[in-house]
Structure formats: C-alpha cells, structure tokens
Amino acid sequence: MLTVPDWLDRVRKRPSAKAEGKPRDDFIVTIDRSDDSTAFIKVRCQLPPRYFTDYLVAMKLNDGWQIVSKSYRLRYARVRSAALTRPPSGRIERQRISTPWKPYSRYF
C-alpha cells in the first residue's frame, strides 16, 4: 500500500498535463450531501491515456470542507483501431486511435 506522503511525493514530481500538452476535461458527476457536514463526491478526471473516477468523502470541519477519504477507479483508453496514413514524405506511418469515455451528465 502506498502511504499518503509517498503518494504526494509522486504527484508533486510528475509533470502536469498542461506541461505535457494533454487535454483535461474533468468534471463533478455527483455531490451527495448526507447532512450539513458530510458529503460524498464522484469526480471524473483524465490524464490521457489514463481515465479516473474518484470517490471522495468530504466533511465540514472547523476550517471548512476537507476531503477525508479518497478511492478511485482507473482505466486506460483502449485502442479501437490503427489507421495508416501517408504523409507528404511518402512513408506510411501508423496512428493510434483511442476512445476516451463520453460523460453521461455533468453537474457543477
């Protein structure tokens, strides 16, 4: 199991999606508030080719809302097919075509 300090160290060291020119289309799927101080939040995030569904538990503490628990589901974009293209140089190159998820709905 990865400890929180080790996970934070990994996250701090990895390049951002923006720095790598990768698109982001993150969104909140649902927020389910059990009462005035507890909420369950489902979020979809992407760092292509990795697509995450995060499950967060948040609590309203003295200094505001804090995420107190996180679990996630990871999937990689599947390659549907490979297309052959012929650039001006005449060489045939293979391109990967991936299929990221399509969101069902968005809640903001």
C-alpha positions as CSV (number, residue, x, y, z in Angstrom):
1,M,0.0,0.0,0.0
2,L,1.2,3.5,-0.9
3,T,1.4,5.9,2.1
4,V,0.0,9.4,1.7
5,P,3.4,11.1,2.0
6,D,4.8,8.8,-0.8
7,W,1.7,9.4,-3.0
8,L,2.0,13.2,-2.5
9,D,5.7,13.0,-3.4
10,R,4.9,11.2,-6.6
11,V,2.2,13.7,-7.5
12,R,4.5,16.7,-6.9
13,K,7.2,15.2,-9.1
14,R,5.2,14.3,-12.1
15,P,4.8,16.8,-14.9
16,S,1.4,18.5,-15.2
17,A,-1.0,17.6,-18.0
18,K,-0.7,21.2,-19.3
19,A,3.1,20.9,-19.4
20,E,2.8,17.7,-21.5
21,G,0.2,19.3,-23.8
22,K,-2.5,16.8,-22.7
23,P,-6.2,17.9,-22.7
24,R,-8.2,17.9,-19.5
25,D,-11.9,17.5,-19.2
26,D,-12.5,16.9,-15.6
27,F,-15.9,17.3,-14.0
28,I,-18.0,16.6,-11.0
29,V,-20.5,13.8,-11.6
30,T,-22.4,14.0,-8.3
31,I,-22.4,15.5,-4.9
32,D,-24.5,13.7,-2.3
33,R,-24.8,15.6,0.9
34,S,-25.9,13.4,3.8
35,D,-26.3,16.4,6.1
36,D,-24.8,19.9,6.7
37,S,-21.3,18.5,7.4
38,T,-20.8,15.3,5.3
39,A,-20.8,14.8,1.5
40,F,-19.9,12.0,-1.0
41,I,-18.5,13.3,-4.3
42,K,-17.9,11.5,-7.5
43,V,-15.5,13.1,-10.0
44,R,-14.2,12.1,-13.4
45,C,-10.6,13.1,-14.2
46,Q,-8.4,12.4,-17.2
47,L,-4.7,12.3,-17.7
48,P,-4.7,10.6,-21.1
49,P,-4.4,7.7,-21.7
50,R,-5.5,7.3,-18.0
51,Y,-9.1,8.0,-17.1
52,F,-10.1,8.1,-13.4
53,T,-13.3,8.0,-11.4
54,D,-12.6,9.4,-8.0
55,Y,-14.8,8.7,-5.0
56,L,-14.3,11.3,-2.3
57,V,-15.8,11.7,1.2
58,A,-15.7,15.3,2.4
59,M,-16.5,16.7,5.9
60,K,-17.1,20.2,7.0
61,L,-14.6,20.8,9.8
62,N,-13.7,24.0,11.8
63,D,-11.6,25.4,8.9
64,G,-14.1,24.5,6.1
65,W,-14.7,21.5,3.8
66,Q,-11.9,18.9,3.7
67,I,-11.6,15.6,1.8
68,V,-11.1,12.9,4.4
69,S,-11.2,9.8,2.2
70,K,-10.4,9.0,-1.4
71,S,-10.6,5.9,-3.6
72,Y,-10.5,5.7,-7.3
73,R,-11.1,3.5,-10.4
74,L,-8.5,3.7,-13.2
75,R,-8.9,2.7,-16.8
76,Y,-6.7,3.2,-19.8
77,A,-8.1,4.3,-23.2
78,R,-8.5,1.3,-25.4
79,V,-7.1,1.3,-28.9
80,R,-10.0,0.8,-31.3
81,S,-8.0,0.5,-34.4
82,A,-4.9,1.6,-36.1
83,A,-5.1,3.9,-39.2
84,L,-2.4,4.0,-41.8
85,T,-1.6,7.5,-43.1
86,R,0.7,8.6,-45.9
87,P,2.4,11.9,-45.0
88,P,4.0,14.1,-47.7
89,S,7.3,12.2,-47.3
90,G,5.6,9.1,-48.8
91,R,6.4,7.0,-45.7
92,I,3.5,5.1,-44.3
93,E,3.0,5.7,-40.6
94,R,0.7,4.1,-38.1
95,Q,-1.6,6.3,-35.9
96,R,-3.3,5.0,-32.7
97,I,-6.9,6.0,-32.3
98,S,-8.1,5.8,-28.7
99,T,-11.6,6.1,-27.3
100,P,-11.9,8.2,-24.1
101,W,-15.2,7.9,-22.2
102,K,-18.2,10.1,-23.0
103,P,-19.7,11.7,-19.9
104,Y,-23.4,10.8,-19.2
105,S,-24.1,14.1,-17.5
106,R,-22.4,17.0,-15.8
107,Y,-23.2,18.6,-12.5
108,F,-21.5,21.8,-11.5
